[in-house]
C-alpha cells in the first residue's frame, strides 16, 4: 500500500532521541534466538518484510536477510518507479531486491501492478482514451511480470479497489475501464507468468465489514467466472489495541472460497512517544495477528511493512503516531518482535538482558541545518560503573564529524570511534557522562547504532 520512508525530515530528525538506550551489544542481540523465518517455516508459513533496495547492507541487510523469508519492494516495482517516462524503464532497485532475495533464499512478493496511486504523471495527465488506457495497463503488466517471470512468488495485481462502504473506488482504472479492469489485469498477469500467485490487496478488510464483504463477493464472482485469482491480501495497517475480533473468521471465510490469504503490510501504530504499556499492548497485538494467520491453513504468511521504525511510513502520514514496527529506530528488536516469535512457536518471551554490566549509550540529534548537525552521546550506568569508556558507530549516509568536545573522536570512512577525555572516564553506578560533536551531512542523516566497549 504505502511508501516506505525514504528520508527523514528536519523536524523528525531533530526529535530522534533514542527512546530506549542502546545496549552494549549490537542490536542483533536476539541473534541467538531462532530466526523468525525458521519459526515460520516450521509452521508452513512465510514471514516477510517490505524493503528499500538501497538499504540492503549493514545491519539493515543482515536483519532483512536472516529474519525474513519473503521480501516486498516497498516502492521499487510501482509504476512511477519502473516507468517514470513513457517507454523508458528503470529496473535498478527492483533488480537489486530480487537479487538480494535470491542470494538469501527468499521469496519476492511483487507490489503492485494496478493501483490508483504512485502512477507517473505522463499516465495520469495523458488524456488517454479508455481503449488506450486498457492497452497501456496490459503492456505494463506484460512487461513487468514478464521481466520477473519465475522470480516472483506472488503479485499484488490489483491494489485497493474499494471504498470503505464496499463500492468501487473512483480511480483512473475504474472510471475509464469499469470493474472489468480487475479481471483483465489478473488474466494478463497470469498470461505473463502462469506460475506466479495473483492477489487482490486492500486495507481495512481485516475484519468482517462492508469493505471486506465486497472483496469477498468479488473474489467469489471471479472464481465463478474462471478468472485466475489465487489469493487476497489483507494489508493490516492497524492501530494499537484495535485488532479486529473477527480477523481469524475473516481469513477463514476467504480460505473457504478456495484462495490463499496473506497479511501483506502489517504495522501497528501508536501515539508517540512509546512507553512500556504501549509496547506491551503492541506485542500482544502483533502476536494476535500472526496467531490468527497461523491458525488457518490457507493463510500463507505475514509481511510487516518495514521492520524498523526508522523506515516506517506512519509518522509522515499520521502526525503524532509511529513506533509501528517490530524493531526500533536503531534496529533493536522491540517486544513486538517477540510477540511475532511467540505466535510462531518461539519460546523467547522477553528481550534478552543487556550484556556489559548495565551501562548503555544513547545517540541523539539535537539540531540540524542544511549541511550540518549537532549530535550528542550519553553514557549511563545502572547496576554497574565504568572507569573509562569508548563508543563506536558507523554512519549510514556519509556523515562526517567535524568537531567534538568532551571526547576524543576519530573517523575512518563511515566508522567513528570516540573515547573519554582525561577528566570524564569515570561513570559511577547511577551516573552518566555526555559528549557532543558537530558533523556534516547531505541528503539524509539516519541515527546510527552505537556500541559501548
VEXDREN-2710 file (C-alpha; in Angstrom, 1 decimal):
% VEXDREN-2710
k/r/px/py/pz
1/UNK/0.0/0.0/0.0
2/UNK/2.1/2.8/1.3
3/UNK/5.5/4.2/0.5
4/UNK/8.3/3.2/2.8
5/UNK/10.0/6.2/4.2
6/UNK/12.9/7.2/2.0
7/UNK/14.3/10.0/4.2
8/UNK/13.8/11.9/7.4
9/UNK/12.6/15.4/7.7
10/UNK/14.4/18.1/9.7
11/UNK/11.6/18.0/12.3
12/UNK/11.7/14.2/12.7
13/UNK/15.4/14.1/12.8
14/UNK/15.7/16.8/15.4
15/UNK/13.3/14.7/17.6
16/UNK/15.0/11.4/17.0
17/UNK/16.1/10.9/20.6
18/UNK/16.6/7.2/21.2
19/UNK/13.6/6.3/23.3
20/UNK/15.4/3.2/24.6
21/UNK/19.1/3.1/25.4
22/UNK/21.4/1.2/23.1
23/UNK/22.7/-1.9/24.7
24/UNK/26.4/-2.7/24.7
25/UNK/26.0/-5.4/22.1
26/UNK/24.8/-4.7/18.6
27/UNK/21.1/-4.5/18.0
28/UNK/21.0/-8.1/16.7
29/UNK/21.2/-9.1/20.4
30/UNK/18.4/-11.6/19.5
31/UNK/20.7/-13.4/17.1
32/UNK/20.9/-16.4/19.4
33/UNK/17.1/-16.8/19.1
34/UNK/15.6/-18.9/16.3
35/UNK/15.2/-16.6/13.3
36/UNK/11.6/-15.6/12.6
37/UNK/11.9/-17.2/9.1
38/UNK/12.8/-20.6/10.6
39/UNK/9.9/-20.4/13.1
40/UNK/7.5/-19.5/10.3
41/UNK/8.8/-22.3/8.1
42/UNK/8.1/-24.8/10.8
43/UNK/4.5/-23.6/10.7
44/UNK/4.4/-23.8/6.9
45/UNK/4.2/-20.0/6.7
46/UNK/6.3/-17.2/5.2
47/UNK/7.4/-14.2/7.3
48/UNK/8.2/-11.2/5.2
49/UNK/9.1/-7.5/5.2
50/UNK/8.9/-4.6/2.8
51/UNK/12.3/-3.3/2.0
52/UNK/14.2/-0.4/0.3
53/UNK/16.8/-1.7/-2.1
54/UNK/19.5/0.9/-1.3
55/UNK/19.4/0.0/2.4
56/UNK/20.1/-3.7/2.0
57/UNK/23.6/-3.5/3.5
58/UNK/25.0/-3.4/7.1
59/UNK/22.6/-4.1/10.0
60/UNK/19.5/-3.5/7.9
61/UNK/20.6/-6.0/5.3
62/UNK/21.6/-8.5/8.0
63/UNK/18.2/-8.4/9.6
64/UNK/16.3/-8.4/6.3
65/UNK/18.3/-11.4/5.1
66/UNK/18.4/-13.5/8.3
67/UNK/15.0/-12.9/9.9
68/UNK/12.6/-12.9/6.9
69/UNK/11.8/-15.5/4.2
70/UNK/10.0/-13.1/1.9
71/UNK/10.6/-9.5/0.6
72/UNK/8.2/-7.0/-0.8
73/UNK/9.6/-4.0/-2.6
74/UNK/8.2/-1.0/-0.8
75/UNK/8.3/1.3/-3.9
76/UNK/10.7/-0.3/-6.4
77/UNK/8.1/-2.1/-8.5
78/UNK/5.4/0.6/-8.6
79/UNK/4.6/2.2/-11.9
80/UNK/6.1/5.7/-11.2
81/UNK/9.4/4.0/-10.3
82/UNK/9.7/1.5/-13.1
83/UNK/8.4/3.7/-16.0
84/UNK/8.8/7.3/-14.9
85/UNK/8.8/8.4/-18.6
86/UNK/6.6/6.6/-21.1
87/UNK/8.7/3.8/-22.7
88/UNK/11.7/4.4/-20.5
89/UNK/12.2/1.8/-17.8
90/UNK/14.2/1.8/-14.6
91/UNK/14.5/-1.6/-13.0
92/UNK/17.6/-0.9/-10.9
93/UNK/16.1/-1.1/-7.4
94/UNK/13.7/-3.9/-8.3
95/UNK/16.5/-5.9/-9.7
96/UNK/18.6/-5.3/-6.6
97/UNK/15.9/-6.5/-4.3
98/UNK/15.3/-9.6/-6.4
99/UNK/19.0/-10.4/-6.5
100/UNK/19.2/-10.0/-2.7
101/UNK/16.3/-12.3/-2.2
102/UNK/17.8/-14.9/-4.4
103/UNK/21.1/-14.7/-2.6
104/UNK/19.3/-15.2/0.7
105/UNK/16.9/-17.9/-0.4
106/UNK/13.8/-15.7/-0.1
107/UNK/10.6/-15.3/-2.0
108/UNK/9.7/-11.9/-3.5
109/UNK/6.2/-10.5/-3.4
110/UNK/5.6/-8.2/-6.4
111/UNK/3.9/-4.9/-5.4
112/UNK/1.9/-3.5/-7.2
113/UNK/0.6/-3.6/-10.8
114/UNK/-2.7/-1.7/-11.0
115/UNK/-3.2/1.0/-8.3
116/UNK/-4.7/4.5/-8.3
117/UNK/-1.6/6.0/-6.5
118/UNK/2.1/6.4/-7.3
119/UNK/1.5/6.4/-11.1
120/UNK/3.7/8.5/-13.3
121/UNK/2.4/11.9/-14.3
122/UNK/2.5/11.0/-18.0
123/UNK/-0.1/8.4/-17.3
124/UNK/-2.4/10.3/-15.0
125/UNK/-2.3/13.5/-17.1
126/UNK/-2.1/11.9/-20.5
127/UNK/-5.8/12.4/-21.5
128/UNK/-5.8/8.8/-22.9
129/UNK/-9.0/7.2/-24.2
130/UNK/-10.3/4.1/-22.4
131/UNK/-9.0/1.9/-25.2
132/UNK/-5.6/3.5/-24.9
133/UNK/-5.6/3.1/-21.1
134/UNK/-6.5/-0.5/-21.4
135/UNK/-3.7/-1.1/-23.8
136/UNK/-1.2/0.8/-21.5
137/UNK/-2.2/-1.3/-18.5
138/UNK/-1.9/-4.5/-20.5
139/UNK/1.5/-3.6/-21.7
140/UNK/2.6/-2.5/-18.2
141/UNK/1.6/-5.8/-16.7
142/UNK/3.0/-7.9/-19.6
143/UNK/6.3/-6.0/-19.4
144/UNK/6.8/-6.1/-15.6
145/UNK/5.5/-9.5/-14.8
146/UNK/7.3/-10.9/-17.9
147/UNK/10.6/-9.4/-16.8
148/UNK/10.5/-11.2/-13.5
149/UNK/8.8/-14.4/-14.7
150/UNK/9.9/-17.3/-12.5
151/UNK/11.4/-14.9/-9.9
152/UNK/8.3/-13.6/-8.2
153/UNK/6.2/-15.9/-5.9
154/UNK/3.1/-13.7/-5.8
155/UNK/1.9/-10.4/-7.3
156/UNK/-0.4/-7.8/-5.8
157/UNK/-2.1/-7.4/-9.1
158/UNK/-4.9/-5.0/-8.1
159/UNK/-4.4/-2.8/-5.1
160/UNK/-7.1/-1.0/-3.1
161/UNK/-10.1/-1.2/-5.5
162/UNK/-12.8/-0.5/-2.9
163/UNK/-14.2/2.4/-0.8
164/UNK/-15.0/1.8/2.9
165/UNK/-18.6/1.2/2.1
166/UNK/-17.8/-1.6/-0.4
167/UNK/-18.4/0.4/-3.5
168/UNK/-15.7/0.6/-6.2
169/UNK/-13.2/3.4/-5.7
170/UNK/-13.1/6.1/-8.3
171/UNK/-9.7/5.6/-10.0
172/UNK/-8.1/6.1/-13.4
173/UNK/-8.8/2.4/-14.0
174/UNK/-12.4/2.0/-12.7
175/UNK/-13.5/5.4/-14.1
176/UNK/-12.3/4.5/-17.6
177/UNK/-12.5/0.8/-17.8
178/UNK/-15.2/-0.2/-15.3
179/UNK/-14.8/-3.0/-12.8
180/UNK/-13.8/-5.3/-15.6
181/UNK/-10.2/-4.0/-15.4
182/UNK/-9.7/-6.3/-12.4
183/UNK/-10.5/-9.5/-14.3
184/UNK/-8.4/-8.2/-17.2
185/UNK/-5.4/-7.4/-15.0
186/UNK/-5.5/-10.8/-13.4
187/UNK/-5.8/-12.5/-16.8
188/UNK/-2.9/-10.5/-18.3
189/UNK/-0.7/-11.2/-15.3
190/UNK/-1.4/-14.9/-15.5
191/UNK/-0.5/-15.0/-19.2
192/UNK/2.8/-13.2/-18.4
193/UNK/3.7/-15.7/-15.6
194/UNK/1.4/-18.7/-15.2
195/UNK/3.3/-19.8/-12.1
196/UNK/3.0/-16.6/-10.0
197/UNK/0.2/-16.4/-7.4
198/UNK/-2.1/-13.5/-8.2
199/UNK/-3.7/-11.4/-5.4
200/UNK/-6.1/-8.5/-4.8
201/UNK/-4.8/-6.4/-2.0
202/UNK/-6.6/-3.9/0.2
203/UNK/-6.7/-2.2/3.6
204/UNK/-9.4/-2.1/6.3
205/UNK/-10.5/-5.5/5.1
206/UNK/-9.0/-7.4/8.0
207/UNK/-12.3/-7.9/9.9
208/UNK/-15.7/-8.8/8.6
209/UNK/-17.2/-5.5/7.4
210/UNK/-18.8/-3.9/4.3
211/UNK/-15.5/-3.5/2.6
212/UNK/-14.2/-7.0/3.2
213/UNK/-17.6/-8.4/2.2
214/UNK/-17.3/-6.5/-1.1
215/UNK/-13.9/-8.1/-1.6
216/UNK/-15.3/-11.5/-0.7
217/UNK/-18.1/-11.2/-3.2
218/UNK/-15.7/-10.0/-5.9
219/UNK/-13.4/-13.0/-5.3
220/UNK/-16.3/-15.4/-5.3
221/UNK/-17.5/-13.9/-8.6
222/UNK/-14.1/-14.0/-10.2
223/UNK/-13.7/-17.7/-9.2
224/UNK/-17.1/-18.5/-10.7
225/UNK/-16.0/-16.8/-14.0
226/UNK/-12.8/-18.8/-14.1
227/UNK/-10.6/-15.7/-13.7
228/UNK/-7.1/-16.5/-12.4
229/UNK/-7.3/-15.3/-8.8
230/UNK/-5.1/-17.1/-6.2
231/UNK/-5.4/-15.0/-3.1
232/UNK/-6.4/-11.9/-1.2
233/UNK/-4.0/-9.6/0.7
234/UNK/-5.2/-8.1/4.0
235/UNK/-2.9/-5.2/4.5
236/UNK/-3.3/-4.8/8.3
237/UNK/-2.2/-1.2/8.9
238/UNK/-3.7/-1.3/12.4
239/UNK/-4.0/1.0/15.4
240/UNK/-2.8/-0.1/18.8
241/UNK/-5.4/-2.2/20.7
242/UNK/-7.7/-2.4/17.6
243/UNK/-7.0/-5.8/16.1
244/UNK/-10.4/-6.8/14.7
245/UNK/-12.1/-9.5/16.7
246/UNK/-13.2/-11.2/13.5
247/UNK/-9.8/-11.4/11.9
248/UNK/-9.4/-15.2/12.0
249/UNK/-13.0/-15.7/11.0
250/UNK/-12.5/-13.4/8.0
251/UNK/-9.3/-15.1/7.0
252/UNK/-11.1/-18.4/7.1
253/UNK/-14.1/-17.3/5.0
254/UNK/-11.8/-16.2/2.2
255/UNK/-9.9/-19.5/2.6
256/UNK/-13.2/-21.3/2.2
257/UNK/-13.6/-19.8/-1.2
258/UNK/-10.5/-21.7/-2.3
259/UNK/-8.0/-18.9/-2.3
260/UNK/-4.9/-18.2/-0.2
261/UNK/-4.8/-15.3/2.3
262/UNK/-1.8/-13.2/3.2
263/UNK/-1.3/-10.5/5.8
264/UNK/0.6/-8.2/3.4
265/UNK/1.5/-4.9/5.1
266/UNK/1.3/-5.3/8.9
267/UNK/2.2/-2.5/11.2
268/UNK/0.5/-1.3/14.4
269/UNK/0.8/2.3/15.1
270/UNK/0.6/4.1/18.5
271/UNK/0.6/7.6/19.7
272/UNK/4.2/8.6/20.4
273/UNK/6.2/8.6/22.5
274/UNK/6.2/4.9/23.1
275/UNK/6.2/3.6/26.7
276/UNK/6.3/0.2/28.3
277/UNK/2.5/-0.1/28.5
278/UNK/2.0/0.7/24.8
279/UNK/4.9/-1.6/23.8
280/UNK/3.3/-4.5/25.8
281/UNK/0.0/-3.9/24.0
282/UNK/1.7/-3.8/20.7
283/UNK/3.4/-7.1/21.4
284/UNK/0.0/-8.6/22.2
285/UNK/-1.5/-7.2/19.0
286/UNK/1.3/-8.5/16.7
287/UNK/1.0/-11.9/18.4
288/UNK/-2.7/-11.9/17.9
289/UNK/-2.5/-11.1/14.2
290/UNK/0.2/-13.6/13.4
291/UNK/-1.6/-16.3/15.5
292/UNK/-4.7/-15.7/13.5
293/UNK/-2.8/-16.4/10.3
294/UNK/-1.0/-19.4/11.8
295/UNK/-4.4/-20.9/12.8
296/UNK/-5.7/-21.0/9.2
297/UNK/-4.1/-23.5/6.8
298/UNK/-4.5/-21.3/3.7
299/UNK/-3.1/-18.2/5.4
300/UNK/0.3/-18.4/3.7
301/UNK/2.2/-15.8/5.7
302/UNK/2.6/-12.4/7.2
303/UNK/4.6/-9.4/5.9
304/UNK/5.5/-6.4/8.1
305/UNK/5.5/-3.1/6.3
306/UNK/9.1/-2.2/7.0
307/UNK/10.7/-3.9/10.0
308/UNK/12.2/-0.8/11.7
309/UNK/10.5/2.3/13.0
310/UNK/13.1/4.5/11.1
311/UNK/11.8/3.0/7.9
312/UNK/8.1/3.4/8.5
313/UNK/5.6/5.4/6.5
314/UNK/3.4/6.0/9.6
315/UNK/4.9/9.3/11.1
316/UNK/4.8/11.1/7.8
317/UNK/1.1/10.2/7.3
318/UNK/-0.3/10.1/10.8
319/UNK/1.2/13.0/12.8
320/UNK/1.7/12.1/16.4
321/UNK/1.7/8.4/15.6
322/UNK/4.6/6.0/15.0
323/UNK/6.7/3.2/16.6
324/UNK/4.6/0.8/14.4
325/UNK/7.1/-1.9/13.6
326/UNK/8.9/-4.8/15.4
327/UNK/12.3/-3.0/15.5
328/UNK/13.2/0.4/16.9
329/UNK/15.0/3.2/15.0
330/UNK/18.3/1.5/15.8
331/UNK/17.3/-1.9/14.5
332/UNK/17.0/-3.4/18.0
333/UNK/14.0/-5.8/18.5
334/UNK/11.0/-4.4/20.4
335/UNK/8.6/-6.5/22.4
336/UNK/6.5/-6.8/19.2
337/UNK/9.3/-8.9/17.6
338/UNK/8.9/-11.4/20.5
339/UNK/5.2/-11.3/20.0
340/UNK/5.7/-12.5/16.4
341/UNK/8.1/-15.1/17.6
342/UNK/5.8/-16.5/20.2
343/UNK/2.9/-16.7/17.7
344/UNK/5.1/-18.8/15.5
345/UNK/6.1/-21.1/18.3
346/UNK/9.2/-19.4/19.6
347/UNK/9.9/-19.6/23.3
348/UNK/11.6/-16.3/24.0
349/UNK/9.1/-14.1/25.8
350/UNK/11.2/-11.0/26.6
351/UNK/14.2/-9.3/25.0
352/UNK/17.5/-10.7/26.4
353/UNK/19.1/-8.7/29.1
354/UNK/21.9/-6.4/28.1
355/UNK/25.4/-7.6/28.4
356/UNK/28.2/-5.3/29.6
357/UNK/27.1/-4.7/33.2
358/UNK/24.1/-2.3/32.8
359/UNK/25.9/0.6/31.1
360/UNK/24.3/2.0/27.9
361/UNK/25.0/4.6/25.3
362/UNK/22.3/6.7/23.6
363/UNK/22.8/8.8/20.4
364/UNK/20.7/11.9/19.8
365/UNK/20.5/14.6/17.1
366/UNK/19.8/17.9/18.9
367/UNK/19.8/20.2/15.9
368/UNK/20.3/20.1/12.1
369/UNK/20.7/22.6/9.3
370/UNK/21.2/22.5/5.5
371/UNK/24.6/20.8/5.6
372/UNK/25.4/20.2/9.3
373/UNK/24.1/18.9/12.5
374/UNK/24.9/18.7/16.3
375/UNK/24.8/15.3/18.0
376/UNK/25.3/14.0/21.5
377/UNK/26.1/10.6/23.0
378/UNK/25.2/9.9/26.6
379/UNK/26.8/7.0/28.5
380/UNK/24.7/5.9/31.5
381/UNK/25.2/3.2/34.1
382/UNK/22.7/1.4/36.4
383/UNK/23.9/-1.5/38.5
384/UNK/27.4/-1.1/37.2
385/UNK/30.2/1.6/36.8
386/UNK/33.0/2.4/34.4
387/UNK/36.5/3.7/34.9
388/UNK/36.9/4.5/31.2
389/UNK/34.7/4.2/28.1
390/UNK/34.8/4.1/24.3
391/UNK/31.9/4.2/21.9
392/UNK/31.8/3.1/18.2
393/UNK/29.4/3.5/15.4
394/UNK/29.1/3.5/11.6
395/UNK/27.4/6.4/9.8
396/UNK/25.0/5.2/7.3
397/UNK/24.7/8.1/4.9
398/UNK/28.2/9.6/4.5
399/UNK/28.1/11.9/7.6
400/UNK/31.4/13.3/8.8
401/UNK/32.3/14.5/12.3
402/UNK/34.0/18.0/12.1
403/UNK/34.4/18.9/15.7
404/UNK/33.9/17.1/19.1
405/UNK/34.0/18.1/22.7
406/UNK/34.3/16.1/26.0
407/UNK/35.7/13.2/24.0
408/UNK/38.4/12.3/21.5
409/UNK/36.9/11.2/18.2
410/UNK/38.4/9.7/15.1
411/UNK/36.7/8.7/11.9
412/UNK/37.8/6.4/9.1
413/UNK/35.3/6.2/6.3
414/UNK/32.0/5.5/7.9
415/UNK/33.5/4.2/11.1
416/UNK/33.6/6.5/14.1
417/UNK/35.3/5.8/17.5
418/UNK/35.1/8.2/20.5
419/UNK/36.9/7.7/23.8
420/UNK/36.7/9.6/27.1
421/UNK/38.7/12.7/27.8
422/UNK/41.2/12.6/30.8
423/UNK/38.6/14.1/33.1
424/UNK/35.4/12.2/32.3
425/UNK/36.3/8.5/32.0
426/UNK/34.6/7.6/35.3
427/UNK/30.9/6.8/35.2
428/UNK/29.5/5.8/38.6
429/UNK/26.6/3.5/39.2
430/UNK/23.5/5.7/38.7
431/UNK/25.5/8.3/36.9
432/UNK/26.0/9.5/33.3
433/UNK/28.5/11.3/31.1
434/UNK/27.8/13.0/27.8
435/UNK/29.9/14.3/24.9
436/UNK/28.9/16.2/21.8
437/UNK/30.0/16.8/18.3
438/UNK/29.2/18.7/15.1
439/UNK/29.0/17.0/11.8
440/UNK/28.2/17.4/8.1
441/UNK/25.6/15.6/6.2
442/UNK/24.0/15.5/2.7
443/UNK/20.7/14.0/1.7
444/UNK/19.8/12.1/4.9
445/UNK/21.1/11.8/8.5
446/UNK/19.9/8.5/10.0
447/UNK/20.7/7.8/13.6
448/UNK/23.4/5.1/13.7
449/UNK/23.7/2.1/16.0
450/UNK/26.2/2.9/18.9
451/UNK/28.1/0.2/20.7
452/UNK/30.0/0.8/24.0
453/UNK/33.1/-1.1/24.9
END
